[in-house]
């Protein structure tokens, strides 16, 4: 037994506190696989947890961080042996189960996905939950029958983690991608990922009409609220929007008009409790359908020591693309 470095969140008189500290092996939670964490990342949910701006953390003390990639160091699960490279994300890590901003995690082996051939643990966290969520959204749109021939796909929050990866994947698959962003200064960056058009997010923030002009066959939305309502009202007949985020709020001020008059579908995307077979399919597709050179373009690296000072930036929408966190 010993200690390891981790970002610990504790309950305070007012809200929560977060600090980089030493955590005792004896306090790790139940699980049949122990992993030496090599890389993690910062997602919007991580920013909320660290800042205490939303009730993400459900037990205390908590180690923050919702995803990791690393090497198995001990296993009581027949699927895994010491030395295996694995990816873990969701399943309540950083919320109800001790998370990934630590040199060591203990989890259920059934939560883990094997690192795809040709992908490094750093690559996996450059993708992270944001990129994995983007791929889940693409899979949902494909299941709905959307193809490049059906028309354009809009991606909101385009310069963020989900948006950046979604644009790169969709462009490689041959879609005409419209990137919606409030950071028009990022136009060159978004076009380098494969965006064919740039749309100022202000075009989607006003009160939504029940039905507006049909502009796209589908979309991936990480914003929610009036933005999602506007996307639905502008989706072509038989199209679909994959909703995977709520950066602008949890409300949805819309009507049934897009659903019953145009047959539009709203596809809910959950990355936390997603079934393991879907997770494996998503990571397999990420290995084949995400251009690694594009991934490198959207990725910045920080240390575990820098997570606390960096987290507020992701909540403020000031982070472009993906941040990987070097743990060891």
N, C-alpha and C positions, 0 to 999 in steps of 0.2 A: 504494500500500500504506500501511497505517497500523495503529492499534490501536483496540480497542473494549473497553467494560466488560463483564465476564463473571464468573460464579461458577465458579471453577476448583477441581476436586478433584484432589488429588495423593496418591500413595502415601506413607505414613510408616512409621517403624520399627515402630510399633504402630497398625495400622488405617490411617485416611486423614485428610487435613485438607481443609477447605473454606474458601475465602476469596474475597472480591470483589476483583478485580484487573483489570489491563489485559491483553488477549490480542491477539496479533499476527495480522493478516490472513493472513500467509504460512503460519500454522500451521493454517488451516482445512482440513478434510478434503475429499476428492474429492466432487464433485457438480456438476450442470449448472444449478442455480438458486441464486442468492443472494438472501436475503430480509432486509429491515430489520424486525427484530422490534419490534412495538408492545406486545403483551400476552402474558403467559404466566400460569401458575397453579401452585398447589402441590397435588400429589396425594400419597397415602400413599407411593407408590414414591419420590417426590422426597424425602420426609422420611427414608426409609431410606437413600437415596444420600448425602444431605448429612451425616447423622449417622454413616454407616458401620456402622449396626447390622445390615445384611444385605449380602451381596456383589452389590449391584445393578450397580456400576461394574465393567466388564470390561477397560478399558484406561486408561492414565494418560499424560499428564494428561487430564482429562475436564472438559467444561463440563456442568454439571448442567442438569436441566430436560427433561421428556419431551414437552412440547407448546407450541406457539406459534401466534400469528396475526399477520400483518403484510403488508407490501407488497413485491412482487418488485422488486429493483433491478438485477438482471442475469440473463439467461437464455440458455442454449444449448439449451434444450428447446423443441420446436415448440409444446407445449401452453401455454407461458407467455411473457408479455412484460412488460417493465418497467411497473409501475403496477398489475398484477393484485393483488387481495386474496386471500390464501391462508391455509389452515389446515394445520398439520402436527402430527402426533402419532404416537408409537410408532416402529416400524421400528428400534428400538435407540437412538434419541436419548437421550442422558444415560446410556447403558449402554456401547455400543460405538461410537457415532457422536456427535460433539460436539453438545451439546444446546442448549436454548432459553433458559437464563438468561443471555442475552447480547444485545447490541444488533444482532448480525448472525449469521445462520446460513447455511451452504451445504449443500444436500441434493440428492438426486435428485428431479427434477421428477415422477417417477412416484409419489412418496410424498405429493404434495400434493393437497388438495381445495380447490376454488374456494369462496370465502366465499359462502354463500347470499344471494340478494337479500333486502334488508331487515334483514340481520343485520350488526352492527358487529363489528370485530375484538375489541372488549372483550366484547361478548355471547358471541362464540365461546369466549373463554377463561373467561368466567363459567360456561359449560357445561364446557369442557375435557375432558380424558380421562375424568374421573369421569362427567360427564353423557353423553358419547359412549358410555361403557361401559354406563350405565344404558339408553340407547336400544338398543344391541346386545342387551341382555338382554330388553327388551320385544319386539324383533323376533323373537328366538328363541322366546319364549312364544307370540307370535302364530302363528309357523310351526308350532308344536306344536298349534295349534287352540284355544288358550285365548281365550275371550271373556268379557265381564262376566256373561253368563248362566251360565257354568260355575261361578261362585262367587268367593270372596274371593281376593285376592293378598296375600301377606305380604312385607314388605320389611324386611330386617335392617340393622343399622347405620344406622337411619333418619335420624338427625340429621346424618350425614356427607354428603360430596359425592355419592357414588353414590346413597345412600338418598334424599336430599332431591330430587334431580332425578327419580328413579324414581317417587317418590310423586306429584310434580306431573304427570308424564306420564300415569301410570296413572289418576289421578283425572280428568284431562281426557278420557281415553278411556272413562270410565264405569265403571271397576272399583271395587269395594268394597275399600279398601286398609287392611290391618292394618300398623301401624308398630311394629316391635320396636326398643326402645332401652334403653340403660342410663341414659339421662339423662331420667328422667320429668319433670324440670322443664321439658323442652322440649315438653310436650304441646300447649300453645297454638300454638307454632310449627309442629308437625307437622300439627295440624288445619287450620292456615291454608293448608298446602300441599295439603290434600285428604284426609288420613288420616281414616278413619271410626272406627278403633279404635286404642288404644295398648296394646301388650303389653310388660311388663317383660322385658328380655332374660334375666333369671334364670330365667324359665319355660322357656328353651331351652338352658340351660347344663349341666344334669345329664346323667348317662349316658342315652343314648337307648334306648328300648325297640325291639325289632325292628319292631313295629307299634304305633302309638298311635291315639287317636281321630282320625278324619279331620276336619280343621278348615279346610283351604284347598285351592283348586284348583291353586295354583301359588305361586311366590315368586321373589324376587330376593335372593340372598345374597352379601354382601361380607365375611362373617365367617369362614366355614369351620369346621373342627373339629367339636366336639360340637353347635354351633348348627346346622350344616348337617345333621348326622346326625338331630337332632330334627325339623328341617323335613321331611326325607324321610319320617320315620316318621309324620308327621301330615298328609301330603298325600293328597288324595282319589284315588280310583281314576282312573287315566288322566291324572293331573295331571303337572306338571313343575316342577322348580326350576332356575333359571338361576344357576349359580355363577360369580362373577366376582371374588372376593377371598379373602384369607386372613389377615385381621387377628388372628384368634385362633389361627392355626396351619395347617400344611399337612396335618395328619392328618385322617382321616375315619373315626371309630370307629362304623361302622354294619354292617349285614348286608345280604344280598341280598333280604331279605323285602319291602321296599317295591317292588323292581323286578320280582320274579317273582310276587308275590301280589296286588299292586295295579296293576301296569303303570306305575308311576311312572318318569319319565325324569329323569335328571340331565343338564342342558344346560351344557356348558363354554363359557365366554365368554372369548375372547382378543381384546384390543384392540390388541396390539402388531403382530402380523403379519396382521391382518385384511385380506382382499382389498379392493382399491380400490373395486370396484363396491359392496360392502357398506358401505364407509365413506361413499360418496356418498349411498347410500340412507339411512343413519343420520343424516347431517347434514341431508339434505332433510326428513326426518321431524322432526328437532329444530326446524327452522325453522317447521314448521307445527303441531306437537303440543305444544310447550312454551310455556306462558303466559309472556310476557315480564315481566309484572308479578310473577309468582311468582319468576321468575329474579332480578329485582331484590331481592326480599325475602331471598333466601338468599345474596346476594353481598356480600363485604367486599373493600375494595381496599387493597393495600399496595404499597410501592416495592420495586425490586430490592434496595436496601440493607437491607430488613427481612426478606428471605427466610431468611437464616441464623438469625436469632433466633426466627423464627416456625415453622420446620420441626419442632422438637421438639413443639410443641403438637399438630400433626396426628397424630403417633405416639401421643400420650397421649390421643387422642380428645377433645380440648378445643376443636376447631374445629367450629363449626356451619356447615353448608352449604358454600359455595364461597369460595375466596380467589383474587382476580385480582391479578396482579403487573404493575404498570405499568413497562414497560421504557424506552420513549421518550415 
